[in-house]
Amino acid sequence: MDYNLLLSIVGGIVILMTLILYFRIPAFISLLIASISVGLMAGMSGEAIMKGVQNGMAGTLGFVATVVGLGAMFGAILEHSGGARAIAEFTLKKSGEKRAPFAMLVTGFLVAVPVFFDVAFIILVPVTYALQRKTKKSLLLYGIPLLAGLAITHSFIPPTPGPIAVADIIGADLGWVILCGFLVGVPTAIISGPIFGKYIANKIHIEAPPLLTKKKDSEALPGVGMILLMIGIPIVLILFNTLLNSPLFEAYVGQTFIRIKLFFQFIGHPFAALIIANLLAWYFLGIRRGVKKEQLLGITYKSMEPAGVIILLTGAGGVFKQMLIDTGAGAMLAESLTSLGIPLLVFGFLAAALIRIIQGSATVAMITAAGMMAPLLIAAQYSGFETALLVIAIASGASILSHVNDSGFWLVSQYIGMSEKQTFRSWSMMTTILAVCGFLFSMLLFLLA
């Protein structure tokens, strides 16, 4: 083992954590400084380091920037149209009061596909207030399932930014990631959502805040069928493209099938699929509902603010990955893990979990762990399905134990109305259950693959 390379990896991570936690330097700059430090400690020349920074940034953002940007604009139009509320009201109407926790889980699961976690939570939390006032049960009975659905989709299922970034960094196909995200996410959501929610609601009774104003009648919301169609179109197109190009259809070589395959390779690419979804949303949720073009333009421009942060962080994560490759530290680490018998799935989960617990940001944890993982996969012979499960394992680790250094902790505490201790017992525990279940189900599918 080259201890100089090992020291460069450890030193880079220590520098990253120190800059973020102690000096409060933005994660984007911290990741770049940590990446450059890895190169310097490994003995690279200044010119080679800067070339690696350029290559890492360019190689990552060509895909991620386009997908995250398109996804953010789509989500902004959906949010403005009232689509999230439409899904919530529909699921609650169909489920009834007894199955309301599962309805909130499903609502969170669906809405978080196009809408950022914090935005979706703020939009939907009033629905949990209304349920609590009606049933007089603990707000956590409905809030925890909603949060579980939001958190799982946000972490596991593209086109949300986190899994897109990790998939691009480690070279996973988005279609397989979507499929694995659903396979792992559904049982994980049930355990960490309604099941844990029922348990913790019996331990902690939280009441909804008092009504400040009389509730207004709902304005005309878009049809729930249309909203589900809008969300489903890009996902289905991407999945079709993946399935048609998978080994399941290798035997089909007819001219008609080849044309179908080429057609879905085009419209099923994430770029095309999200452009189609945006155009449909622009018209059906905007123009057709009387929204002015200038207003739609303003909505989409505003959506670029949070997307820009994700894009820059992802690019910096690509730089970190590139530096590990260029220095040879990644290859050395791969050899060490092989000799120690530590599976890459376990390494990805533990690396993401450690970084998440130390510095709080799930996005930074996912991107940093993916950057560490990417060089280890260069010589590995994993199928598309197995590589996608690595993405889910990293995402699971990055979801663990949200606490005081995570903005989500305070968002949940404020809106649910809990003390720090209550938030630890409910929200922090839920994210830990989610992470552990996600990892275990990923490991199970990986062993069966």
GIVEN-V806577 format. One record per backbone hydrogen bond with DSSP energy under -1.0 kcal/mol. NH is the residue of the N-H (numbers start at 1). CO is the residue of the C=O. Records with the same first field share a line. If there is no record, write none. Layout:
# GIVEN-V806577
NH=CO  CO
This chain:
# GIVEN-V806577
3=1
6=2
7=3
8=4
9=5
10=6
11=7
12=8
13=9
14=10
15=11
16=12
17=13
18=14
19=15
20=16
21=17
22=18
23=18
25=19
30=26
31=27
32=28
33=29
34=30
35=31
36=32
37=33
38=34
39=35
40=36
41=37
42=38
43=40
44=39
49=45
50=46
51=47
52=48
53=49
54=50
55=51
56=52
57=53
58=54
59=55
60=56
61=57
62=58
64=60
65=61
67=63
68=64
69=65
70=66
71=67
72=68
73=69
74=70
75=71
76=72
77=73
78=74
79=75
80=76
81=77
82=79
83=78
86=82
87=83
88=84
89=85
90=86
91=87
92=88
93=89
94=90
95=91
96=92
100=97
103=99
104=100
105=101
106=102
107=103
108=104
109=105
110=106
111=107
112=108
113=110
115=111
120=116
121=117
122=118
123=119
124=120
125=121
127=124
129=125
130=126
131=127
132=128
133=129
134=130
135=131
136=132
139=206
141=138
142=139
143=139
144=140
146=142
147=143
148=144
149=145
150=146
151=147
152=148
153=149
154=150
155=151
156=152
157=153
160=157
164=160
165=161
166=162
167=163
168=164
169=165
170=166
172=167
177=173
178=174
179=175
180=176
181=177
182=178
183=179
184=180
185=181
186=182
188=184
189=185
190=186
191=187
192=188
193=189
195=190
196=191
197=193
198=194
199=195
200=196
201=197
202=198
204=200
227=223
228=224
229=225
230=226
231=227
232=228
233=229
236=232
237=233
238=234
239=235
240=236
241=237
242=238
243=239
244=240
245=241
246=243
249=246
250=247
258=254
259=255
260=256
261=257
262=258
263=259
264=260
265=261
266=262
267=263
268=264
273=269
274=270
275=271
276=272
277=273
278=274
279=275
280=276
281=277
282=278
283=279
284=280
285=281
287=282
288=283
290=287
291=286
296=292
297=293
298=294
299=295
300=296
301=297
302=298
303=299
304=301
305=302
307=303
308=304
309=305
310=306
311=307
312=308
313=309
314=310
315=311
316=312
317=313
318=314
319=315
320=316
321=317
322=318
323=319
324=320
325=321
326=322
327=323
330=324
332=328
333=329
334=330
335=331
336=332
337=333
338=334
339=335
340=336
341=337
342=337
347=343
348=344
349=345
350=346
351=347
352=348
353=349
354=350
355=351
356=352
357=353
358=354
359=355
360=356
365=361
366=362
367=363
368=364
369=365
370=366
371=367
372=368
373=369
374=370
376=373
377=374
387=383
388=384
389=385
390=386
391=387
392=388
393=389
394=390
395=391
396=392
397=393
398=394
399=396
400=397
406=403
409=406
411=407
412=408
413=409
414=410
415=411
416=412
417=413
418=413
423=419
424=420
425=421
426=422
428=423
429=424
430=426
431=427
432=428
433=429
434=430
435=431
436=432
437=433
438=434
439=435
440=436
441=437
442=438
443=439
444=440
445=441
446=442
447=443
448=444
449=445
